[in-house]
């Protein structure tokens, strides 16, 4: 199964979301999993194959070009992800987004549980970083 296709207009953090402000270090689109590049103090797309880029800071709340300000949701008990999932589904990070299928994750990738769906299209976004597959 491929990544969850996120419709940007439907990616909506709830009123209870934890939102952080930062600067994009690369072009990012809404819903992209990001990490904080501590060398440049900017947010970039998560890469699960390197120990310096595999710590999930959150999901981009908006589109941004490199150098632009960006909002990142780091936790949210009711995040509308703008994509298809059903109550009870487990959502995982992939190297290019988020996915419903553990089998999509590749050996040598860091395993990160993004959250669990609480309703259709809504997840309890509370990331958990695990070991390498």
Phi, psi and omega per residue, in radians:
X1 nan 2.519 -3.125
X2 -1.472 3.079 3.060
X3 -1.025 2.748 3.016
X4 -1.199 2.230 3.087
X5 -1.414 2.103 -3.094
X6 -1.734 2.173 3.012
X7 -1.543 1.965 -2.999
X8 -0.925 -0.737 -3.097
X9 -1.135 -0.355 -3.113
X10 -1.780 0.029 3.067
X11 -1.487 1.795 -2.981
X12 -2.347 1.953 3.033
X13 -1.152 2.633 3.121
X14 -1.441 3.029 3.104
X15 -1.140 -0.315 -3.119
X16 -1.712 0.174 -3.115
X17 -1.241 2.628 2.966
X18 -1.701 2.044 -3.077
X19 -2.006 2.327 3.062
X20 -2.053 2.633 3.116
X21 -1.804 2.557 3.102
X22 -2.843 -2.857 3.127
X23 -2.166 2.342 3.097
X24 -1.261 2.376 3.090
X25 -1.796 0.046 3.121
X26 -2.835 2.971 3.071
X27 -1.213 2.198 -3.112
X28 -2.206 2.566 3.047
X29 -2.005 2.730 -3.121
X30 -0.959 2.302 3.126
X31 1.619 -0.122 3.135
X32 -1.224 2.259 3.016
X33 -1.164 2.348 -3.075
X34 -2.270 2.738 3.007
X35 -2.156 2.807 3.076
X36 -1.625 2.050 3.043
X37 -1.412 1.817 -3.031
X38 -1.224 -0.393 3.119
X39 -1.179 -0.667 -3.117
X40 -1.895 -0.091 -3.079
X41 0.970 0.743 3.116
X42 -2.266 2.816 3.128
X43 -1.726 2.343 -3.122
X44 -2.341 2.864 3.137
X45 -1.084 2.325 -3.137
X46 -1.044 2.404 3.048
X47 -2.219 2.042 -2.997
X48 -1.447 0.001 -3.049
X49 -1.779 0.019 -3.137
X50 -2.320 2.381 -3.073
X51 -1.152 -0.343 3.127
X52 -1.507 -0.167 -3.059
X53 -2.234 0.224 -3.014
X54 -1.944 0.410 3.074
X55 -1.881 1.953 -3.068
X56 -1.232 2.094 3.049
X57 -1.547 -0.498 -3.127
X58 2.757 -2.853 3.123
X59 -2.044 2.389 3.127
X60 -1.097 2.294 -3.140
X61 -1.574 -0.133 -3.075
X62 -2.739 2.914 3.044
X63 -1.415 2.518 3.104
X64 -2.707 2.535 3.015
X65 -1.596 2.852 3.117
X66 -0.962 2.305 3.139
X67 1.590 -0.187 3.134
X68 -1.518 2.680 3.028
X69 -1.137 2.611 3.132
X70 -2.571 2.605 3.027
X71 -1.804 2.413 -3.122
X72 -2.172 2.262 3.014
X73 -1.562 2.166 -3.101
X74 -1.789 -0.371 3.075
X75 -2.735 2.587 3.083
X76 -2.919 2.092 -3.132
X77 -1.270 -0.192 -3.112
X78 -2.577 1.030 -3.118
X79 -1.433 2.090 3.009
X80 -1.400 1.913 -2.997
X81 -1.442 -0.150 3.129
X82 1.285 0.362 3.136
X83 -2.528 3.101 -3.045
X84 -1.567 2.149 2.963
X85 -2.727 2.786 -3.122
X86 -2.078 2.710 3.132
X87 -0.871 2.258 3.136
X88 1.682 -0.261 3.114
X89 -1.149 2.470 3.014
X90 -1.667 2.326 -3.114
X91 -1.891 2.324 -3.078
X92 -2.093 2.694 2.970
X93 -1.396 2.439 2.935
X94 -2.024 3.117 -3.118
X95 -1.274 -0.168 -3.096
X96 -2.298 0.253 -3.131
X97 2.773 -2.443 3.085
X98 -2.229 2.612 -3.042
X99 -2.448 2.783 3.077
X100 -1.633 -0.216 -2.941
X101 -1.954 2.010 3.112
X102 -1.035 -0.606 -3.120
X103 -1.095 -0.359 3.095
X104 -1.220 -0.325 -3.091
X105 -1.391 2.427 -2.998
X106 -1.734 2.543 3.022
X107 -0.963 2.479 -3.080
X108 1.512 -0.105 3.082
X109 -1.494 2.525 2.974
X110 -1.188 2.359 3.114
X111 -1.597 2.159 3.108
X112 -2.293 2.075 3.020
X113 -1.453 2.136 -3.138
X114 -1.376 -0.740 -3.132
X115 2.949 -3.009 3.141
X116 -2.189 2.376 -3.140
X117 -1.212 2.351 3.114
X118 -1.845 -0.268 3.107
X119 -2.834 3.060 3.104
X120 -1.059 2.053 3.100
X121 1.349 0.086 -3.097
X122 -2.193 2.326 3.132
X123 -2.193 2.687 2.924
X124 -1.506 1.715 -3.068
X125 -1.483 1.763 -3.125
X126 -2.544 1.425 -2.985
X127 -1.013 2.549 3.086
X128 -2.322 2.073 -3.098
X129 -1.610 2.174 3.138
X130 -1.909 -2.738 -3.139
X131 -1.488 -3.022 3.114
X132 -1.563 2.370 -3.113
X133 -1.199 nan nan
